[in-house]
Amino acid sequence: MSTSVVNTGYQNTVAHSMQTAANCIIPEDSSKLSIIDVEKFNLDFALKSLKQDNVVLVENVKPADADRIILSIAEELGLKESLELQAAFASINGFRENVGQYFMSVNKRSDYEFIPPHSEGNSTTNMQIASLYSYENSTDGGESVLMNIDQDGSAWQCLREVAPRIKIGTRPLTQNEIARAKLLFKVDANVDILCDEDEILRKIDTKNLGFELYEVLTKPKLKYSQILRKDVRVYWDSVASCDHDSAQEYLQFLKNSGLLKEPETELPLEKMDNATGRRVWSSGVMFNGLFKSKITRKLVSGDLIIQNNLTWTHSTANWTPGSGGRQVVAAFA
């Protein structure tokens, strides 16, 4: 295993940006968006669309209907308990607020901040579906950009996930130690084992619980999609948000698409990137080796988006401060 210090700044993005302009053009594919009015909403239609790896857009939805629809889909996919748990975690963790029964506020952001593409969560949380609901979006930007992951893309060879890994010592862990590792650190001691290919970022204080734990950069693993009934590659937040080049690619993508809003005085990338504090290395990733298509939608009041969280990422363009109001909430299961 490597213990070398990885890149912790934006110093490599200049060279990357010279290559990236021609590489972040993702084709728009409206055929992957299944649209239906709430008055004609049909659960079978929604499930069939998701199983075809399409994104579902339900229009003219009232808040109570948004809760009802996402619950019905979660129940059919065997994800009701996960939906309820994620809604409960929103208030327990404190960084989001519950809005309705299953939806929650999105992360707060500073002026001109954008949110680069990612699938919500990490390989441990294993969230299968993601949903966005719009109360209001009257800003001059704030478009939602959904990107469909290319399962055979060239980028996967260079991507890494930030994850905890247990170091196995001279004796096997006891059942009590295994249980504490899972409860306190969300680590499966039978699977999440430190290996030679992992690059150590830091040692985690386990308070003398009988095992060593490290935060590492590790190769992303396949995850089983309950919607598609097969293993897929996932661009988890824990993959996307650790990588400087993901932010650089998205910045260039927004510029190329005419979606980027900028103040009169130029802002550096780290001031516009909402995940800047979590980025620890540069993968060299290019979006054209990661995504095969996209859907761009400026959500209006009553729009409800439902997508496979494993095969689609979500991201948000920025907007000019004071240009309007934006309240978009999210639900996950």
N, C-alpha and C positions, 0 to 999 in steps of 0.2 A: 504494500500500500504506500502511496506517496504522501509525504508530509510537507511538500514544498508549498510556499505561499502562492496562492493564485492571485490573478489580477484583481485589485480592489478599487480601481478607479476607472475613469472614462478615457484614459490615455490611449487606448487602442481603437477608439471609435473613429478617429480621423481617418486612419487607413481603411477601416471598414466602410465608412461613408463614401469613399471614392469608388467602391465597387457596387454599392447597394442600390443606386438609383434605378438601374435597369433590371434589378432582380426582385423588386417588391411590387411588381404589377401582378395582381391577382384578378383573374377574370370574374366578372359579375355573372351569376347564374340564377336568374329569377325563377327558373323551372324547379329549383330546390326549395321554393317557398310556397307552402300550401296555405291559402287564405280562405277564411270562412267567416261569415257574420255570426255573431253570438246567437241570433234568433234561429239560425240554421245549424248550430253546432251539433255535431254528431260524434260521440266517443269513438265509434268504429273508424270514422274518417281520420280522426286525430291519431289513433294508434297505428293505422295503416300507413299514414304519412311518416310517422316516426320510424317505423320498421323499414321504410324505403330510404331512411337517412335524410329525410326532408325536415325543414324547420316549419313549425305550425304557427300561423298568425291568426288569432281570433280578434275580430274588430268589434268595437262598440260594447265593450265589456264593462260592467259595473264592478266595483271592488268586491262585493259579496260573490258575484259570479266568478271572478278570478279565483277566489279561494275554492269554490265548488268545483271548477273545472280542473285545477291542478290536483285536487284531492282525488277526483275520479280517475285521472290518468295514473297517479301514483298507486292507487288501489289495484288497478288492472295490471300494473307492472310489478306488484308485490313490494312496493316502496313506501307504503303508508307510514310505517314506523320510522323510516329514514326522514320522511318529510316532517313528521312531528318532532323528531329529535333536532333537526336543523333549525326549526322555528324556535325551539326551546333554547338552543345554544346561543341564538342571536342576543337574547336578553341577558343570559348568564355571563357570556364573555364580555358584554358591555360595549363593544365597539360598533354594534348595530342596534337598531330599535325595531321591535315588532310593529308591523303595519298591517292590521287585519289579523287573520288567524294563522296563515302560513307564510305570508310575505314579510320581508324585512327591508329596512333602509339599506342603501348601498354606502360604500365607504365615502366619507367626506373628502373633498379635494380642494386644493387652493386654486386661485385664479389661473386660468389657462392650462390647468393640468388635464392630461388625457390618461386613459386607461388602456394599455396595450393588450393584445389578445392573449387569452388564457382560458383553460378549462378550470372551473372552480375547484379549489381544494388540492389534495395531493393523493398519492397512491394509497395512503392509509384511510383517508376519509371516504374514498370510493363513491363520490356522489355521481349518480347516473343521469339525472335530468336537471336542467337549469331552466328557469322561467323568469321573464321580465315583464313587468306591468307598468304602464304609464298613466300617472294621474295628470301630468302636465309636462309639456316640452315646448315652450314658446321662445327658447333662446335662438340665437342665430347659428347654432351648431348643435353639438350634442348628439350627432348621429350614432346609432348602434351599428357596429360592423361585426357581422358573424362570419367566421372563416371556417371552411370545411377542411379538416386535416387530411393530408395526402398520406395514406398508410404506407406507401412505397417510396416516399420522398427521400431524397439524398441527405436531408438535414439530420436524420435520426442517428447517424453515426457519430455526430459531434455533440449532441445534446446530453446534458446531465441534470439530475435532480438533486436538490438539497434535501437530505434525509438523515434521520438518526440511525446509527448502526451500533450493535453490541459487539464488544470484543470478548471472544470466548477464551477463558484462561486455562489453567491446568486441570480444572474440574468442571463437570457439567453444572449448570444452574439448577437450583432446587425449584420445585413447583411454586413455592412462595415467591422466590426471586423472579420467576417468569411472570407471575401474576402482577407483581408490583411494577415490573418493567412495562407491561401493557397498560396498567391503570394510570401510572404517573407520567409515562413518556410516550405512550401510544406506539410501543415497539413490540413486534412479535419476535421473541427471542429464538424461535425455531426457524425463522425466515430471514429476519433483518440482521444478518451477521456480517461484520466487517470483513472485507476481502481485499486481496492485493490490488485490484483495479480501482478501489475507492481512493479518493483524494481527501485527506483529512483537512477540515477547516478549523475545528476546535474541539477540545474535550469538554463534555458536558458534566457538570457537577451532579453526581448521583447520590451525594450525601451518605457515602459508605453503605450503600444498599447491597453490596456484594457483587457488583458487576461494573465494568467500564463501558462508558457510552460516548460516542463521538458523533459530531455533525460532519457529514461528508458530502462530496460530490460523487454521485453514483449513476450508473447507466439506468435510464428509465426502463421499467419492466412493462410487459404487456398486461392489459387489464381486461377482464371479461365484461362485455356489454350485455346487460340483460335485455336491452331492446333489440339488438342485432343478433344475439345468441352466438357471439364469437369473440375471440380475443382481439383487442385493438391497441394501437399506440395512442397515448394521451398527452396533450401538451398542458400538463397540470400547471397551476399557479406556481408550484414549487419548482417547476422546470423553467417557466417563462420569466418569473420575477427575480431569478438569481443571475440572469444573463444580460450584460450590458448591450449586447448586439440586438437583442429583442427590442429594446427601447429605440435603438438607432434605426432599425428596420421600420418600426411603426411610425416614427417621426417622418421618415422619407416617404412612406406609404401615404400618410396624411397630406404631405406636400404634393405628391404626384396626383392625388385624387381631388385636390382643391378643398380639402376638409379642414386644414389646419388654420386656426385663428391665432394671430400673433399680435402683441402690443407694438407700439411704435418703436420702443427700445427693445432690441432683440433679447430674448430670454435664452439662457443656456439650456441644454437638454435636461439636465438634472433638476431644473426648476419646473419643467413641464411633465416630467415622468413621475407618476404617483408611486412607483415602486423603487425609486432611486436608492433608498436606504437599504434595500435587500439585495442589491446586485453585487456579486462578488467575483465574477469572472466573465471572460468573453469567449463565446463558443465559435464565432465565425458564421453563425447561422444566417441563411438567406431565406426570406419568406417564400420565394418561388420553389424552394426545395422542401417546404413544410406544409403549404396550403395549396389545394387544387382549385378552389373557387371561393366566392364570398357572396354575402347578401348584405346590402347597405340599406338601412331603413331608419328614417327619422321618425321615431315613435310619436304618435299623437295620443291625446287623451282617449283612454279606453282600449288601446292596443295591448294585447297579451301575446307574448312570444313564448313558445315551448320548444326546447331542443334537446337532443342527446348531448349531455355534458361531456361525454368521452370523445365524440367524433367532431364536435363543433366547439370552437372557442367563441367568447364574446369580448368585445372591446368597445370603447366609447371615444369619439372625437371630442375635442374641447370646444369652448365657446367664449364669446366676448363677455366679460363680467358686466352685469347690468343690462344685458340685451333681452332678458326675459327670465322666466322661472322654469325650473326643471325638477320634477319629482318622479323618478323611476325607481321602483322597488323590485326585489328579487326573491325567488323561492328556489330551494334546492332539495333534492331527495336522492 
